[in-house]
């Protein structure tokens, strides 16, 4: 385990289960968790695949429990996984925390997803809070256009006197954000990078300036990057050296790491190391 960065913007190089166990209980305002999905992705030479689905879920239940313990009583928890595993997460968390919303992050695809069944075009997100009566939700900071009022200019005649429909509203639970593609300005060399816009909405909605945001599977460090941009403190946990480099550079914490000068990813191609091994925390129960 290695701590990098500053107290305000901290990167911890280590296994998520081990690092989370060391984080102070009831100390974090917002956690965003985007773990490996157990679908065979190549993370810097480590294959995202457990021996069995049961082993994957056993591992997930451990860090889910830890995340709940680390949250303040007013804290919020957003968690993702694949569509096939989210029902297990949902059932597991119901007895431990309050699930406020079940969100579908929808995105378009330029390619054919499937030919013999309906391809997956979304990823599920659970939005959870510890205390349903006391938690942060900055509705005014995440308003979107309400087309009924903004574009159609309709009048609500049920009211006395009749009034125009509102032009803005809180987003529903289907969010449309484009996936990060090659050559996009925000692109990093990571197979499951989440877009800045997605994290911007989450962090604006569920934290305030100065709050502590934690990401136990930081990857491309989008969570930490957005948290810093919005004036929040952050802790990013990551196992892989290659992604630690991304975090140090994106957060402006270092120009080099272990003697290597840090450069942004090439936008013209994507490079992946062969997946020859399972990451140690991917197979640790």
PyMOL commands that set and color helices and strands:
alter all, ss='L'
color gray80, all
select helices_A, chain A and resi 16-22+53-70+83-94+139-141+147-150+196-206+222-229+241-250+280-283
alter helices_A, ss='H'
color red, helices_A
select strands_A, chain A and resi 2-5+9-13+28-34+42-43+46-47+71-81+98-106+122-129+144-145+155-156+163-164+168-169+174-176+212-215+233-238+256-257+260-261
alter strands_A, ss='S'
color yellow, strands_A
deselect
rebuild
show_as cartoon
